[in-house]
Amino acid sequence: MKMMSKKRTKRSRYRGTHTHGRGAKKKARGKGHRGGKGMSGTGKRADQKKSLVINLWGNKYFGTTIRRAGRKEKNIEVVDLGKIESRLDSLVRKGIAKENKGFFEMDFTGKKVLCTGEIKTKFKIKALAASKGAIEKVEKNGGEIEISENKRENDEKDKD
């Protein structure tokens, strides 16, 4: 029966081996092989630390964002005609809608009106913008949508 021999550690094997398991001599010379501190060395072509960056950031780090020179997306809040119709009594209680001569007047400045749902009530609505369908539905019912002047000025500038 053979006796089991203890396996030597790698540390002891590197003693006196000239490169200590690092391959070429110049690779083990010091901090020059590291590729810089922090995120340096993660550049477009060199990619020495690509695996480190992918583990930290995923693939979001390497050029996936679209830069739009100083432009921000406009997030305009949206209001649906159908929801206005269904929640009319609560809008009146909150003071957002007021009944005046058979019309319900509402001020949605800063919001866009969309034409989702059916309406049976006459509305006079002030809004930043409105879809064509919403304007048609309200006018067909005998009401009107007043689009704010700021929006019209911006549209005219875009056309020029």
PAGUTOR-314048 format. One record per residue (C-alpha): residue number from 1; residue in one letter; chain; x negated, z, y negated. Coordinates in pm, 1 decimal. Layout:
BEGIN
+-----+-----+-------+----------+----------+----------+
|   n | res | chain |        X |        Z |        Y |
+-----+-----+-------+----------+----------+----------+
| NUM |   a |     A |        X |        Z |        Y |
...
+-----+-----+-------+----------+----------+----------+
// end
This chain:
BEGIN
+-----+-----+-------+----------+----------+----------+
|   n | res | chain |        X |        Z |        Y |
+-----+-----+-------+----------+----------+----------+
|   1 |   m |     A |      0.0 |      0.0 |      0.0 |
|   2 |   k |     A |   -128.6 |   -102.6 |   -342.2 |
|   3 |   m |     A |   -131.6 |    130.3 |   -636.3 |
|   4 |   m |     A |     29.9 |     19.6 |   -959.2 |
|   5 |   s |     A |   -223.6 |    -31.1 |  -1233.9 |
|   6 |   k |     A |   -143.1 |     48.7 |  -1593.4 |
|   7 |   k |     A |   -111.9 |   -257.8 |  -1819.1 |
|   8 |   r |     A |   -354.0 |   -265.5 |  -2107.3 |
|   9 |   t |     A |   -209.6 |   -252.5 |  -2460.8 |
|  10 |   k |     A |   -240.0 |   -554.1 |  -2684.8 |
|  11 |   r |     A |   -419.1 |   -338.6 |  -2938.7 |
|  12 |   s |     A |   -702.7 |   -276.2 |  -2702.1 |
|  13 |   r |     A |   -723.4 |   -645.4 |  -2611.7 |
|  14 |   y |     A |   -778.1 |   -747.0 |  -2974.5 |
|  15 |   r |     A |  -1083.7 |   -524.9 |  -3012.3 |
|  16 |   g |     A |  -1387.4 |   -748.8 |  -3051.4 |
|  17 |   t |     A |  -1194.1 |  -1076.1 |  -3022.4 |
|  18 |   h |     A |  -1306.9 |  -1215.1 |  -3356.9 |
|  19 |   t |     A |   -958.9 |  -1314.6 |  -3486.9 |
|  20 |   h |     A |   -741.9 |  -1038.1 |  -3339.1 |
|  21 |   g |     A |   -473.1 |  -1278.2 |  -3222.4 |
|  22 |   r |     A |   -408.3 |  -1437.6 |  -3561.8 |
|  23 |   g |     A |   -533.9 |  -1782.3 |  -3477.5 |
|  24 |   a |     A |   -780.1 |  -1931.5 |  -3723.9 |
|  25 |   k |     A |  -1015.7 |  -1704.7 |  -3915.4 |
|  26 |   k |     A |   -893.0 |  -1802.3 |  -4259.7 |
|  27 |   k |     A |   -533.7 |  -1703.2 |  -4175.3 |
|  28 |   a |     A |   -625.9 |  -1335.2 |  -4151.5 |
|  29 |   r |     A |   -830.8 |  -1312.8 |  -4467.6 |
|  30 |   g |     A |   -591.7 |  -1112.6 |  -4685.3 |
|  31 |   k |     A |   -297.3 |  -1145.1 |  -4920.3 |
|  32 |   g |     A |   -364.7 |  -1511.8 |  -4985.1 |
|  33 |   h |     A |   -195.1 |  -1603.3 |  -4660.1 |
|  34 |   r |     A |    121.0 |  -1416.6 |  -4751.7 |
|  35 |   g |     A |    253.3 |  -1679.2 |  -4993.8 |
|  36 |   g |     A |    309.8 |  -1447.7 |  -5289.4 |
|  37 |   k |     A |    519.2 |  -1140.2 |  -5359.9 |
|  38 |   g |     A |    893.5 |  -1111.2 |  -5332.0 |
|  39 |   m |     A |   1081.1 |  -1440.6 |  -5330.8 |
|  40 |   s |     A |    781.6 |  -1653.3 |  -5422.1 |
|  41 |   g |     A |    686.7 |  -1902.6 |  -5157.1 |
|  42 |   t |     A |   1050.9 |  -1985.1 |  -5094.8 |
|  43 |   g |     A |   1020.1 |  -2304.3 |  -5290.3 |
|  44 |   k |     A |   1168.7 |  -2645.2 |  -5245.6 |
|  45 |   r |     A |    886.2 |  -2796.3 |  -5041.7 |
|  46 |   a |     A |    668.9 |  -2513.6 |  -4913.6 |
|  47 |   d |     A |    937.2 |  -2302.1 |  -4744.7 |
|  48 |   q |     A |    688.2 |  -2049.3 |  -4606.0 |
|  49 |   k |     A |    953.0 |  -1776.5 |  -4622.9 |
|  50 |   k |     A |   1255.2 |  -1985.5 |  -4535.7 |
|  51 |   s |     A |   1359.9 |  -1770.1 |  -4240.3 |
|  52 |   l |     A |   1339.9 |  -1456.2 |  -4457.6 |
|  53 |   v |     A |   1558.3 |  -1613.7 |  -4726.6 |
|  54 |   i |     A |   1815.8 |  -1744.2 |  -4480.1 |
|  55 |   n |     A |   1842.1 |  -1398.9 |  -4321.0 |
|  56 |   l |     A |   1893.6 |  -1234.7 |  -4661.2 |
|  57 |   w |     A |   2107.1 |  -1491.1 |  -4845.6 |
|  58 |   g |     A |   2237.6 |  -1730.4 |  -4583.5 |
|  59 |   n |     A |   2236.0 |  -2096.1 |  -4687.3 |
|  60 |   k |     A |   2364.2 |  -2015.4 |  -5038.3 |
|  61 |   y |     A |   2009.3 |  -1982.9 |  -5174.7 |
|  62 |   f |     A |   1896.7 |  -2342.1 |  -5130.6 |
|  63 |   g |     A |   2061.9 |  -2561.3 |  -5393.0 |
|  64 |   t |     A |   2427.3 |  -2543.2 |  -5296.5 |
|  65 |   t |     A |   2564.1 |  -2432.8 |  -5635.2 |
|  66 |   i |     A |   2682.7 |  -2696.5 |  -5879.0 |
|  67 |   r |     A |   2573.3 |  -2624.8 |  -6232.5 |
|  68 |   r |     A |   2800.6 |  -2744.8 |  -6508.2 |
|  69 |   a |     A |   2617.7 |  -2729.6 |  -6838.7 |
|  70 |   g |     A |   2792.2 |  -2447.3 |  -7022.3 |
|  71 |   r |     A |   3140.6 |  -2540.9 |  -6900.0 |
|  72 |   k |     A |   3365.5 |  -2280.8 |  -6743.7 |
|  73 |   e |     A |   3667.1 |  -2353.8 |  -6534.1 |
|  74 |   k |     A |   3990.2 |  -2269.6 |  -6708.4 |
|  75 |   n |     A |   4202.2 |  -2035.3 |  -6503.7 |
|  76 |   i |     A |   4546.1 |  -2071.4 |  -6656.6 |
|  77 |   e |     A |   4812.8 |  -1836.0 |  -6529.1 |
|  78 |   v |     A |   5111.1 |  -2016.9 |  -6378.1 |
|  79 |   v |     A |   5485.8 |  -1944.0 |  -6402.7 |
|  80 |   d |     A |   5746.5 |  -2113.1 |  -6178.8 |
|  81 |   l |     A |   6092.7 |  -2203.7 |  -6307.6 |
|  82 |   g |     A |   6252.4 |  -2091.1 |  -5981.8 |
|  83 |   k |     A |   6096.2 |  -1745.4 |  -6013.2 |
|  84 |   i |     A |   6206.7 |  -1720.7 |  -6375.9 |
|  85 |   e |     A |   6562.9 |  -1802.0 |  -6264.9 |
|  86 |   s |     A |   6564.4 |  -1548.6 |  -5980.7 |
|  87 |   r |     A |   6407.8 |  -1267.5 |  -6187.3 |
|  88 |   l |     A |   6595.4 |  -1333.4 |  -6510.6 |
|  89 |   d |     A |   6766.7 |   -992.0 |  -6528.4 |
|  90 |   s |     A |   6436.4 |   -803.7 |  -6485.3 |
|  91 |   l |     A |   6271.7 |  -1028.2 |  -6749.1 |
|  92 |   v |     A |   6553.0 |   -940.3 |  -6991.7 |
|  93 |   r |     A |   6507.6 |   -567.1 |  -6918.8 |
|  94 |   k |     A |   6131.6 |   -592.8 |  -6980.6 |
|  95 |   g |     A |   6191.0 |   -777.6 |  -7308.6 |
|  96 |   i |     A |   6017.9 |  -1099.4 |  -7199.4 |
|  97 |   a |     A |   6345.1 |  -1297.1 |  -7206.6 |
|  98 |   k |     A |   6613.3 |  -1266.8 |  -7476.8 |
|  99 |   e |     A |   6962.1 |  -1416.2 |  -7471.3 |
| 100 |   n |     A |   7043.4 |  -1609.6 |  -7788.3 |
| 101 |   k |     A |   7342.9 |  -1846.2 |  -7833.7 |
| 102 |   g |     A |   7375.9 |  -1943.7 |  -7467.9 |
| 103 |   f |     A |   6998.3 |  -1986.7 |  -7424.7 |
| 104 |   f |     A |   6740.8 |  -1755.9 |  -7274.9 |
| 105 |   e |     A |   6433.0 |  -1756.6 |  -7500.0 |
| 106 |   m |     A |   6099.9 |  -1673.1 |  -7339.6 |
| 107 |   d |     A |   5744.8 |  -1660.8 |  -7467.8 |
| 108 |   f |     A |   5486.6 |  -1760.0 |  -7206.9 |
| 109 |   t |     A |   5200.2 |  -1844.7 |  -7443.9 |
| 110 |   g |     A |   4876.7 |  -1873.9 |  -7246.9 |
| 111 |   k |     A |   5061.0 |  -1975.9 |  -6929.2 |
| 112 |   k |     A |   5162.3 |  -2304.3 |  -6766.7 |
| 113 |   v |     A |   5520.3 |  -2366.2 |  -6651.1 |
| 114 |   l |     A |   5569.8 |  -2542.8 |  -6316.6 |
| 115 |   c |     A |   5887.8 |  -2691.8 |  -6173.3 |
| 116 |   t |     A |   5917.4 |  -2510.4 |  -5839.8 |
| 117 |   g |     A |   6275.9 |  -2416.7 |  -5752.4 |
| 118 |   e |     A |   6619.4 |  -2500.3 |  -5892.0 |
| 119 |   i |     A |   6755.5 |  -2379.5 |  -6225.4 |
| 120 |   k |     A |   7111.1 |  -2347.3 |  -6357.5 |
| 121 |   t |     A |   7043.1 |  -2163.6 |  -6682.9 |
| 122 |   k |     A |   6947.7 |  -2298.8 |  -7026.5 |
| 123 |   f |     A |   6597.6 |  -2199.4 |  -7130.1 |
| 124 |   k |     A |   6394.2 |  -2222.1 |  -7449.4 |
| 125 |   i |     A |   6038.1 |  -2160.5 |  -7336.0 |
| 126 |   k |     A |   5716.6 |  -2140.3 |  -7538.1 |
| 127 |   a |     A |   5411.8 |  -2209.8 |  -7320.6 |
| 128 |   l |     A |   5052.6 |  -2332.2 |  -7331.6 |
| 129 |   a |     A |   5133.7 |  -2617.9 |  -7093.0 |
| 130 |   a |     A |   5408.3 |  -2746.6 |  -6866.0 |
| 131 |   s |     A |   5430.4 |  -2996.9 |  -6583.8 |
| 132 |   k |     A |   5634.3 |  -3314.9 |  -6634.7 |
| 133 |   g |     A |   5880.6 |  -3202.0 |  -6368.9 |
| 134 |   a |     A |   5935.8 |  -2868.1 |  -6542.7 |
| 135 |   i |     A |   6003.1 |  -3038.1 |  -6876.8 |
| 136 |   e |     A |   6248.2 |  -3279.0 |  -6711.6 |
| 137 |   k |     A |   6435.4 |  -3001.0 |  -6528.9 |
| 138 |   v |     A |   6473.8 |  -2784.2 |  -6838.8 |
| 139 |   e |     A |   6581.4 |  -3074.8 |  -7062.2 |
| 140 |   k |     A |   6825.8 |  -3199.4 |  -6795.8 |
| 141 |   n |     A |   6984.8 |  -2853.7 |  -6800.3 |
| 142 |   g |     A |   7017.1 |  -2858.3 |  -7180.8 |
| 143 |   g |     A |   6712.8 |  -2648.4 |  -7269.3 |
| 144 |   e |     A |   6367.0 |  -2717.9 |  -7407.5 |
| 145 |   i |     A |   6002.1 |  -2632.0 |  -7350.4 |
| 146 |   e |     A |   5784.4 |  -2594.3 |  -7657.9 |
| 147 |   i |     A |   5416.3 |  -2654.5 |  -7584.1 |
| 148 |   s |     A |   5177.5 |  -2467.4 |  -7815.4 |
| 149 |   e |     A |   4983.2 |  -2657.8 |  -8080.6 |
| 150 |   n |     A |   4639.9 |  -2555.8 |  -7944.5 |
| 151 |   k |     A |   4705.9 |  -2745.0 |  -7622.1 |
| 152 |   r |     A |   4822.7 |  -3056.8 |  -7807.3 |
| 153 |   e |     A |   4513.6 |  -3056.4 |  -8032.2 |
| 154 |   n |     A |   4285.3 |  -3029.2 |  -7727.7 |
| 155 |   d |     A |   4468.5 |  -3317.9 |  -7554.8 |
| 156 |   e |     A |   4433.6 |  -3538.8 |  -7865.2 |
| 157 |   k |     A |   4060.1 |  -3463.5 |  -7885.1 |
| 158 |   d |     A |   4018.8 |  -3557.6 |  -7518.7 |
| 159 |   k |     A |   4192.4 |  -3893.6 |  -7576.5 |
| 160 |   d |     A |   3960.3 |  -3987.8 |  -7867.0 |
+-----+-----+-------+----------+----------+----------+
// end
